[in-house]
Amino acid sequence: MEIEMKYFLAFILVMTLCVKYIHDFSIISSFLTSPLQKKFSTFQIVTVSTLLTVVGLFGFFLAPNVPLILLSLIPLGLGQGAIDASLNNYVAVNYRAKHLHFLHACWSMGAIVAPIITSQFLTNPNGWRNSLFILGLLQGFILLISIISKPLWSKENEVSRKEETNNDNNLKSWQIFKIK
């Protein structure tokens, strides 16, 4: 009983660290997305970011110890934050509000389906690792769909990106805190 409690507490500690690291790296990449969008297209950012999340999920799946699990959270968090910020910006600039709502609905479906998939594997030995493998495959499928759909990204307007760069009304991240 005492050994089970030690494992349970260790599990809680590791999961808390995982959530914290993913959140921290997600915030960092969210702030870095704006400068990246001046140099790269949204398609490029989304493709690389999705690849980072795939690498992070498979790294988490393959990691034999806690330090490597935590290391795999770096690409997972960085990819997650960049995808969120760049896709929200892309849809908000190029489409109507209903499309942004649809994007968020799709995100919500993933937020619902991922725990369901994970819970189905928890009763098996090594179950949580196997669930990460399945989630990594699903994220890889999303990456493949993104790459195949490249012609549909033509709506991205290079002129609007140049206008945004030349527009003096754009605020830097740190300037937001000075708004009155």
ZIDA-V846686 format. One record per helix or strand. SS is the DSSP state (h for helix, s for strand). FROM is the first residue (numbers start at 1). TO is the last residue. If there is no record, write none. Layout:
[[SS & FROM & TO] [SS & FROM & TO]]
This chain:
[[h & 2 & 39] [h & 42 & 62] [h & 66 & 94] [h & 97 & 121] [h & 127 & 155] [h & 158 & 166] [h & 173 & 178]]
